Amino acid sequence: MSIKTLDNISETHWTEVITPTNAVFDLKLRDVWKYRDLLFLLVRRDFVSIYKQTILGPIWFFLQPLFTTLTFVIVFGQIAHISTDGMPQVLFYMTGVTLWNYFSDCLNKTSTVFRDNASIFGKVYFPRLVMPLSIVISNLIKFGIQFLLLIGFWVYYLITTDTIHPNIYILLIPLIVILMAAQGLGWGMIISSMTTKYRDLVFLLTFGIQLLMYATPVIYPLSSISGDYRVFIEYNPLTPLLEIFRYALLGSGAFSWTLLVYSMVSSLIVVALGAIVFTKVEKSFMDTV
């Protein structure tokens, strides 16, 4: 039996060396790229496991926005008679529902990353940022499927009516989706970092997202809001994204380069702050989660 001496151990070549870092902006993005295969595996896992062992399976991707849109049409369109700026109610609500669902799904699932994956984080090393990124990407696939459903209705109304007027700003839709993902990812990482110590935030989150939806023009156009409340809704960083999304597809809504730049800056700040806080908390969260 051979015994390794200290000299032999010091000459060992390790494939991975984990060292503590104190740099605020050390987000280990190079490590995230090295673990991109794991990222894709997690995306596949999230996408496949959502409706596994269900009867309808992926059909639920279509049924959820359809049922929500139908509910909004009946409650807010037919009963409450909330204006849709002359747009077909189905298209007006479906555009809002499709984009909002992507944001809320990213925020909801990212905000519980530490709690939901504590058993994995405590056993094996990999860049923790991989987890929230996989959630955003898997939800992007879901958004793409629901966006195809929206495009189907959009094409129908475009052919059969003259009420919608798409324009060149439709090219901004990928940017709008990225900014929505950044908002959901950033706030989700911030909340996830806080829930390692304050579990109450998990219970408040669902209620908070519902309130935020009513503070964002998902079920009403910004043009219908006047008075002192308009400024609060207008400077909600999600408002310009929804308004531009509708304006690009339907020709209804308010387009402002100033508010778009405001949303871009806000999204960059939120996602950067979220990544910094997330990276800092990951070093010690196992002691509190």
N, C-alpha and C positions, 0 to 999 in steps of 0.2 A: 504494500500500500504506500503510495507516494503522498508526502505532505507538502502542500504549497507553502512556500516561504513568503514573507512580506514582499521580497523583491519580485517573486513570480506574480503575485497579485497586482503589484503596481504596473507590471508590464501587460496586464490583460487589456484587450481592446474591446470596449463595450460598444454595443450598437446604439444605445440610448442612454444619455446621462441627464438626470433630472436635478436641476440646481435651483435654489430659491433666487428669485429676482425681486428687486424693489423698484424697478423702473415703472413709472406710471403708464407710459405708452407702450410697454412691451406686451403686445397682444398675441404674440406667438403665431402670427399669420403665416410664417413660413412652415411651421408645424402643421397648421390647418391644411395647407396645400399638400404636404407629404402624406397626410391622412385622407386624401380626397376619395380613395377607394372606400374607406369606412363611411365617409359622408354619403356616397351613392348607395351603399348598402342600407344605411339608416333611412334614406329617402324611400327606397324600395319597401323596407319594413313598414314604415309609417303608412305608405300608400296602400299596401296590400292588406294590412291588419285592420284598417278602419271598418270595412264592411265584411270581414271574414266571418263565415258561418251565418251570414244573413241570407234570406230568401231572394231578395231583389239585387243584392250585391251593389255594383257600381251604378245601377239605375238611381240609387239614392242621391247621387251627385246631381241628377237632373230634377228629382222630385222635391228636394229641399228648397231651391230657389223658386220653383213653380208654386209650391204651397204657400211660401212666404209672400210672393208677389200677389197671389190670389187673395190672401188675407188682407193685404194692404189695399188692394183695389176695392174690396167690399167695405172695410172699416173706414179707411181714410178717404177713398175716392167717392164711394156711393153714399155712405152714411154721414161722414163728417164734411164731405164736399170740399176737401182741401184742393186748392188749385194745382194744376200740373203744367201751367204755362201753355195750355193748348195742345200739349203733347198727348199721344195715346197713353192712357193710364198704365196699361200693361208694360209698355216700354219704359215709361218714366220710373216706375217702381222697380222694374227688373234691373235697370242700370245701377240704381242706388243699392239694391240688395246684393248684386254680384260683387261690386267693388267693396262694399262694407263688410260682407262676409269674409273676404280675404283678409282684411285688416283685423277683424275681431278674432278670426281663427288663429292668426299668427300671434296676436297678443295673448289670447287665452292659453294656448299650448306652451308658448315660450315662458310665460310667467310661472309655470310650475316645473320647469326643467330640473332644478336642484332636488326638489321633493320627489318627483317621479323617477329620477334616475340615481338616487342616492346609493342603491345597492351596487350599481355598475361603477359609479365614480369611486367607490371605496375599494374596488378590487383590481382595477386595471387602469393604466395610464393612457390617455389620449387627449389631445387639445379639447377642452370642454366647450369651446366655441363651436365645435362640430355639431353638437346637439341642437342648439337653437337655429343654426344655419340649415340643418336638415329639415327642421319643422317648416321654415319659410319656403324651402324649395318644394317639399312635398305638398304644401298648401298651394303653391304656384301651379302645380299640375292640376289640382282640383279646380283652381280658378280658371285655368285654361279650358277645362271641360265645360264649366258653367258659362264661360264667355262664348263658347261655340253655340250653346243654347240661346244666349242673348242675340248672337248674330243671326241665328235662324229666324227669330221673331223680327229682328231689325230689317232683314231682307224682305220679309213678308209685307211689313208696313211700308217699306220703301217702294215696293212695286205696286201695292194696292191703294196707297194714299199719297197725298202731297203735303202731309203735315210735318214730316221730318226733313231736315236739311243738313246732311253731313257736310263737313268742310275739311280743309287742309290740316286743321289741328288734330285730325285723327292720327296723324303721325306721332303725336305726343303721348299716345296711350301707353306705349312701353315705359316711358319715363314716369307717367302717373302711377303705374303698377309698381315700379321700383321704389318710388317715394312712399307709397302705401306700405310696402313690405318693410322699408326702413323704419317707418313710424311704429309698426307693430313689433318688429324685432327689437328696436331700441327700448321702448317702454316695457316690453316683455322681459328683457334682461334686467332692467332696473328693478321691476317688481319682483322678479324671481330672486334677485340678490337680497331684497328686503324681507322676503317671506322665510328666509332661513332663520330669522330671529322673530319675526312678527307674523305668525300664521293667520291672524285675523284678516290680513290683506287678501288672502285667497277668497274669503267669503264676501268681501266688499267688492272684489273685482267684477263679478257678474253684474251686480247692481250698478257699478260705476260705468260699465260698457253700455248698459241700457240707457243711462242718463246721457252719456256722450253721444249716442245715436240721435237722441232728440235735440242735442245741441249741434248737430251736423245735418245739413240738408239732404237727408236720405229719403224722407217721406214728404218733403215740401221743397219748393224752389226758394232760393235765397231772395228772389224778387218779391216774395209774399211777406217778408219780414221787414218791419219798419220800426222806427222809434229807437229807444235806448238799447234794446236787446240786439239790434242788428250788428253793432260793432263787436259784441262778444262772439257772435256766430261767425261773422266775417273773418275775424282773426283767429278762429280755430284753424290750425294748420291743415286739418283734413278737409275743410270746406272748399278751398280752391281746387283741390284734387277732384272732388266729386263734381263740382260745377264745371270744370274743364272737361272731365270725362263725358258728362252729358252734352256739353256744348259741341264737342267733337263729333259725337255720334248722332245727336238729334237736332242740333242747331238751337237748342234751348239752354239757357243758363247764362252765367256771367263769366267772361274771359278777361283776365287781367294778368299781364306779364309781371306786374309788381307783386301781386299775391302769389303767383307761381314761384317767383324767386324767393319770396318769404317762406313758402312751404319747403322749398329745396334746402334753404339754409337751416330751417328748423329740423328737417329730417336728418341732415348731416350731423347737427349738434346732438340730437337725441340718440342716434345710433352710435356715435363716437363715445358719448357719455355712458351709454348702456354697456358697450364693450369694455370700457375701462373699469366700471364698477363690477361687472361680471367677472372679469379676469382677477380683480383684487379679492373678491369674495371667495372664488373657487379654491384659494389656498387654505382657507380655514373653515369652510362651511360644514365639513364633516363633523366638526366639534359641536355644532349647534343644530343641525338639521334633524 
